[in-house]
Amino acid sequence: MCVAQGRLEGALSADGAVRVFKGVPYAAPPIGPLRWRTPRPPAFWEGVRPATVYGPVAPQPRVPPSSLYFPGERAQSEDCLYLNVWSPAEPEEPRPVIVWFHIGTFLYGSGSAGAGPFSDYDGQALARAGTVVVTVNHRLGTAAGCSGRPRTASGSTTSCRTSPRRNAAACA
């Protein structure tokens, strides 16, 4: 798969019907001088970037309800602006796209397939039915809304919403 920044290599589902791309950056890491800023586009990369491992989740408390939904330790980092894509393996025409932002009151959760009762964040079933599914990790807590200027949407989610068209045509 191609995006504006370069090529990605994902994986095929066990039955070969679905392509899965995990941990795809949709913005530059919001760390250091970018911590309280509106997200910037991700950097370009050379060659093919592996996209087979979920990106880190945003820093969040390890208390209920988070620990009930996602048992076990999960990598947390302020460098959390990644998305995951499930697509029919051989789409013959443009497909509908569902972009899903996880719940959690901007305090908990991620767009990564979880463990426990909410492991159905996996988009394979919808991809098998012909839909492209995108799940999104975004900033949580104070970092979700503080970029030094007023706005109506979280900077990390705004950045994710503006890039799909650009990326969908990247290698056309």
Buried (B, 14 or more C-beta within 10 A) or exposed (E): BBBBBBBBEBBEBEEEEBBBBBBBBBBBBBEEEBEEBBBBBBEEEEEEBEBEEBBBBBEBEEEEBBEEBBEEEBEBBBBBBBBBBBBBBEEEEEBEEEBBBBEBEBBBBBBBBBEEEBEEBBBBEBBBEEBBBBBBBBBBBEBBBBBEEEEEEBBBBBBBEEBBEEBBEBEE
